């Protein structure tokens, strides 16, 4: 949800900076979700056949 005051902030900075901030935020959320899935599913695939 975007606040009404954030429109002024996005108008004041260059488009490349806005794009960079948006992409970094999405990449960090994606990496966090990958790590979460990896951490929570590890016991499911941890088989010892010895």
N, C-alpha and C positions, 0 to 999 in steps of 0.2 A: 504494500500500500504506500503510495507516494503522498507525501504531505504537500499542501499548497505552497509552502515556502520553498520547497526543494526545486521548483521550476526556475526560480531566480538564480539559484546556484548553478544549475545546468546551463543556463543561458550565459553565465559569466565566464565559464571555462571552455577551452577548446574542445572540439569534438573528439580528437584523438585521446585526450585525457579521460573523457567520459567513457569512451570505448574501452580503454585500458582498465579502468576501475571496474567496469561491468564484467569484462572477461575474466579478470583475476578473481573476482568474487564467485563467478560460476565455476571456474576451475577448482577453486579451493573447496567448494561444496561437493563437487564431483569426486575429488580425491578423498575427502572425508567419508563420503558414502562408500567408496571402494574399500577403504581401510576398515570401516565398520563391518561390511559384509565379509571381508577376509578374516577379521578377528572373530566374528561370531560363528562363522561356518567352519573354522579350523577343527573343532572336535568332531565334526561330521566326517571329515576326510582323513583323520589321523588314525590310520590302521597299522598295526604292527603284526606282521605275519611270521615273526620268529618264534 
